[in-house]
Amino acid sequence: MTALFTTVHLALAAAWAGAMGYSLLVVQPKAERYFAKDDDLEDFLLVMAHGNRWKVVPLIAALLVTAALAGIYYLLPVYLVAAVIFANVSWRHWPARVFALPAERAGFRKRLKVQAWAMTVLVGGAFLTGLAATSGLI
């Protein structure tokens, strides 16, 4: 059973890290080049973000549960830090950003990128550590 939980756990971590990386490295830069007007870019990013928290919350819960069931307890603090950052982005950053003045938007986008990169590095690092540890490499 441990192998099953480990496999599920690693697949979930890879999916989250991969989705974040794709967004940061592909979607957001292309959107910034595509939209000439800041209002249009912000509308697009808002549409892209809408509803995502309720896809990620169960993903984080599943990562925590599968890490515990697989016996890779040392990854739990990493996911908890990523979860705290995610909660800040979801319940503080985006609500404030929706009501931000146009002059404030660039600052919000910059702060979001910093937090998104932090989550990506944490989850990607947890994935690689979990993979290496469960493969006997460390």
C-alpha positions as CSV (number, residue, x, y, z in Angstrom):
1,M,0.0,0.0,0.0
2,T,2.9,2.4,0.7
3,A,4.0,2.2,-2.9
4,L,0.5,3.1,-4.0
5,F,0.3,6.1,-1.7
6,T,3.8,7.2,-2.7
7,T,2.9,7.0,-6.4
8,V,-0.3,8.9,-5.9
9,H,1.5,11.5,-3.8
10,L,4.3,12.0,-6.4
11,A,1.8,12.3,-9.2
12,L,-0.1,15.0,-7.3
13,A,3.0,16.9,-6.4
14,A,4.2,16.7,-10.1
15,A,0.8,17.9,-11.3
16,W,0.8,21.0,-9.0
17,A,4.4,21.9,-9.6
18,G,3.9,21.4,-13.3
19,A,0.8,23.5,-13.5
20,M,2.4,26.3,-11.6
21,G,5.5,26.2,-13.7
22,Y,3.5,26.2,-16.9
23,S,1.5,29.2,-15.7
24,L,4.6,31.1,-14.7
25,L,6.8,30.3,-17.6
26,V,4.3,30.1,-20.5
27,V,0.8,31.5,-19.8
28,Q,1.6,34.7,-17.9
29,P,4.5,35.9,-20.1
30,K,2.5,35.3,-23.3
31,A,-0.6,37.0,-21.8
32,E,1.5,40.0,-20.9
33,R,2.8,40.2,-24.5
34,Y,-0.7,39.5,-26.1
35,F,-2.8,42.1,-24.3
36,A,-2.0,45.7,-25.2
37,K,-4.3,47.1,-22.5
38,D,-3.7,46.6,-18.9
39,D,-7.5,46.3,-18.2
40,D,-7.7,43.4,-20.8
41,L,-4.7,41.6,-19.2
42,E,-6.1,42.0,-15.8
43,D,-9.5,40.7,-16.9
44,F,-7.9,37.7,-18.6
45,L,-5.8,36.9,-15.5
46,L,-8.9,37.2,-13.3
47,V,-10.8,34.8,-15.5
48,M,-7.8,32.3,-15.4
49,A,-7.6,32.5,-11.6
50,H,-11.4,32.3,-11.0
51,G,-12.4,29.1,-9.2
52,N,-8.9,27.6,-8.9
53,R,-8.7,27.7,-5.1
54,W,-11.4,25.0,-4.9
55,K,-9.3,22.8,-7.2
56,V,-6.1,23.4,-5.2
57,V,-7.5,23.0,-1.6
58,P,-8.3,19.3,-2.1
59,L,-5.0,18.8,-3.9
60,I,-3.1,20.2,-0.9
61,A,-5.2,18.0,1.5
62,A,-4.5,15.0,-0.7
63,L,-0.7,15.8,-0.7
64,L,-0.7,16.0,3.1
65,V,-2.7,12.7,3.5
66,T,-0.7,10.7,1.0
67,A,2.6,12.0,2.4
68,A,1.5,10.8,5.8
69,L,0.2,7.5,4.6
70,A,3.4,6.9,2.5
71,G,5.5,7.7,5.5
72,I,7.3,10.7,4.0
73,Y,6.5,12.9,7.0
74,Y,9.4,15.2,6.3
75,L,7.5,16.7,3.4
76,L,4.6,17.7,5.5
77,P,6.1,21.0,6.7
78,V,7.0,21.9,3.1
79,Y,3.4,21.4,2.0
80,L,2.1,23.4,5.0
81,V,4.3,26.4,4.1
82,A,3.1,26.1,0.5
83,A,-0.5,25.9,1.8
84,V,0.0,29.1,3.9
85,I,1.3,30.9,0.9
86,F,-1.6,29.6,-1.2
87,A,-4.1,30.7,1.5
88,N,-2.6,34.2,1.4
89,V,-2.8,34.4,-2.4
90,S,-6.4,33.0,-2.4
91,W,-8.0,34.8,0.5
92,R,-5.9,38.1,0.8
93,H,-4.1,38.8,-2.5
94,W,-6.9,38.2,-5.0
95,P,-9.7,39.9,-3.1
96,A,-7.5,43.0,-2.7
97,R,-6.3,42.8,-6.3
98,V,-9.9,42.8,-7.7
99,F,-10.5,46.2,-6.1
100,A,-7.0,47.6,-6.8
101,L,-6.6,50.8,-8.8
102,P,-5.0,50.4,-12.2
103,A,-1.8,52.0,-10.9
104,E,-1.5,49.3,-8.2
105,R,-1.9,46.3,-10.6
106,A,1.8,46.0,-11.5
107,G,2.7,45.7,-7.8
108,F,0.0,43.0,-7.3
109,R,1.3,41.1,-10.3
110,K,4.9,41.2,-9.0
111,R,3.9,40.1,-5.5
112,L,1.8,37.2,-7.0
113,K,4.8,36.1,-9.1
114,V,7.0,36.0,-6.0
115,Q,4.5,33.9,-4.1
116,A,3.8,31.7,-7.0
117,W,7.5,31.0,-7.5
118,A,7.8,30.2,-3.8
119,M,5.0,27.7,-4.0
120,T,6.5,26.2,-7.2
121,V,9.9,25.8,-5.7
122,L,8.5,24.3,-2.5
123,V,6.3,21.8,-4.2
124,G,8.8,21.0,-7.0
125,G,11.5,20.5,-4.3
126,A,9.2,18.3,-2.3
127,F,8.5,16.2,-5.4
128,L,12.2,15.8,-6.2
129,T,13.0,15.0,-2.5
130,G,10.2,12.5,-2.2
131,L,11.1,10.9,-5.5
132,A,14.8,10.6,-4.5
133,A,14.0,9.4,-1.1
134,T,11.5,6.8,-2.1
135,S,13.8,5.6,-4.9
136,G,16.6,5.0,-2.5
137,L,18.8,7.8,-3.9
138,I,19.0,9.6,-0.5
